[in-house]
């Protein structure tokens, strides 16, 4: 059975040792790096299943590292930081992180979040009619076989979280999906109060759809309730 592979990036040797020991004990393959530049060199040789990335590091910090990774990969990323404000969390999510955990953290919580992010990244079980190969809404489509999203027949690259969120929207066109429903379906029930995640990833989707010259404004905000993928008339 294939072991999961995790890359841990942190300049604190105590945290590196502690986190590595716990994941190795759980049967993971663990690679470590002390800064962003070292992490990028490792990624050129070995692609992990997930990255745990500290924000405050010398040489290249976690935010810049996240930006560089997102230029070439949709590998799930969980950011670690001693900064616990909503602003810091939102900044990391905007840069492409999938989740954010504040230091000091409980190792069981980190493990649970890693497993949760990996489940979302690997979830290919879209409820479907076997006769339906593609879901469409205007000039946007989702191929159910290869999970490819296109706008005007041009593919747009989505991270696993963005794809999971888009799946929920396109499977329910013209239906208002409330915040709690989307947070529970995409992130899990433990996230239903954390609207910041939803706001940031909806923004990601809107930006990528717009950059592909979509002919309509597809994702509508329903104030105080949630979001809807609207079919153009």
N, C-alpha and C positions, 0 to 999 in steps of 0.2 A: 504493500500500500504506500502510495506517495506521501511524503511528509510535507506539511506546509512550511514555507520558507519566509522568514521575517527579517527585515533590515531595521536595526535599531540605531538611531543617530542621536548622539548626545555627547556633550563635552565633559559631563560629570562621570568619572570612572565608577563611582559607587552605584549610580543609577544603572549604568551599563551592566555592571556585574550582577546586580540584583534582578533586573528585568530579564537578562539573558538566562540566568540560572532557573528562573521560573518557567520560561518558555521551553528551555531544553528539557526540564523535568516533565513537561507536558508532551514531549515528543516532537518539538519543532526543530527545524534547521534554522540556526540563528547566525546572522552576519552583523557585525557592528562597525560603526564609523564614529569618529570624534568631531567631525565638522561636515559642512555641506559639500565642500570640494571633494573630500574623501568619499562621501556618499555617491556623488555623481560618477567618480571613477569606478566605483564598485558596480554601479548600474550599467556601465558600458560593457561589463563582463558577465554580470549575473543579474537576472531579473527576478526579484522576490515576488511573493504573492501580496505582500502588504508592507508598508513602511511606517514606523513610529518615529516621528521627527520632532526634535526639540526646537523651540523658537529661538532662544537666546544662546548663540554659539559664536566663537571666534572664527576668523577666516571667511566663512560664508554662513550667514544666519539661516534659520529655518524658513523664513518667509521667502528669501531669495532662492533658496534651494527648491522650495515648492514651485515657484515660478518656472525655474529651469526644468524641473521634472515634467510639469504640465505641458511644456512645449513639445515634448516627445512621447509622453506616455499617460495613460489613464490609471496607472497603478493606484490602488486605494492608499490614502495617506491619513494618518491620525497625528495631529499636532499636540505636543506637550508644552505647557508654559506655566511659569509662576504667576503670570498675569491672568487674572480671572474675570476681567470686566467683559461686558457684552460687546463693547467696541473691539477689543482684541480678538474675541471669538469670531465676530463677523468679518474682521479683516482677513483672518486666516481662511475662513470659508470662501470668501470672495476670491482669494488667490488660487483656490482649487482643492483645499483640504476637504476630506470627507467627514471628519469629526475632530473634536477638540477636547482635551482633558487638562484640567488645571492641576498643577503640582502644589502640595504633595498629593499623590494619588494612592488609592488602594490597588494593589496588584490584581485583585480579583475583578475590580471594575475595569482596569485596562484590558485584561484578558477577555472579559465579556464584550467590551466594545470592539476589540479586534475580531472576535468571532462573529459579531453582529455585522460589521462592515464586510467581512468576507462572504457571509451568507447573501447579503444584498448584491455584492459584486458577481457572485456565481449563480444567482437566481435566474434560470432560463425557463422556469415553468410558468409561462403566461397562460392563464385560462383561455381556451380557444376552441372553436369549432374546427375540426381537422380539415374541413373543406375550405377554410379561410386561410389564405397564405399571407395576406397583407391587410393592415388596417390603414384607412385613409381619412384625412380630414382636409378638404380643400387641396392645396398643393403640397401637403405634408403627408408622408407615409412611413409606416413601420413594417418592415419585412419580418414576419414571425419566425422564419427559418434561420436567418443569420443575424437578427436583431439590428439590422441596419436602418437608420433613420435618414430620409432624404427630404429635401425641400427643393421644389422645382427640378426633381430628378438629380439633384446634387447632394452627395452624402455630407452629413454633418457629424462630426466626431463628438460623442458624448461620453462622459465618465460613467462608471456603473451607477452612481447615485442619480445622476441626471437622467440616465436611461430608465431607471426604475420609476422615477417621478413622471417622466413622459409617458410611460406605459399606462400608468393609472389614468392620466388625462385622456389619452387617445382611445382607451378602452371605454371611456364614458363621455363621449362628445356631447356638448350642449347640456351637460348636467353639472350642477354646482356641487363641488366636492369640498367639504368643510376642512378647516385646518387640522382638527383632531384626526379625521379619517386619513388624510394624506400623510400626516406625521406617523401615525400608527402603521399604515401599510408600507411606507417606504423605509422609515427608520426603526420602527418598533414601538410598542405601547409605552415604553419608558420615556419616550421623547414627546409625548402629546402636548406638553406645556411649552415646548421650546420652539416657538414660531420663527425665531431667527434663522434656523436651518432652512425652513421652508421658503422664507422670503428671499434668502440668498440664492437658493438653487432655482427658484422660479425666475429670478433675474438672469441667471446663467442661461436658462433655456430661451428666454425672450431674446437675449443678445445674440445667441447663435442662430436662432431662426431668422432674426432681422438681418444678420450679416449675409444670409443666403438669399436675400432679395425676395422674401416672402411677400405675397401680394396683399396680405391682410394682417391685422393685429389678432393673433389667435388666442393667446392666453389672457383672459380677462380676470381682473380682480373684483371680487364681490365683497365690498367693504364690510368688515366685521364678521364675515362668514368663511370665505375661502376663495377658490379659483375655479375657472371653467375654461375648457377648450371649446371655442365657438366655431361652428361650421360657417364658412363664408356664404352669404346669400347672393 
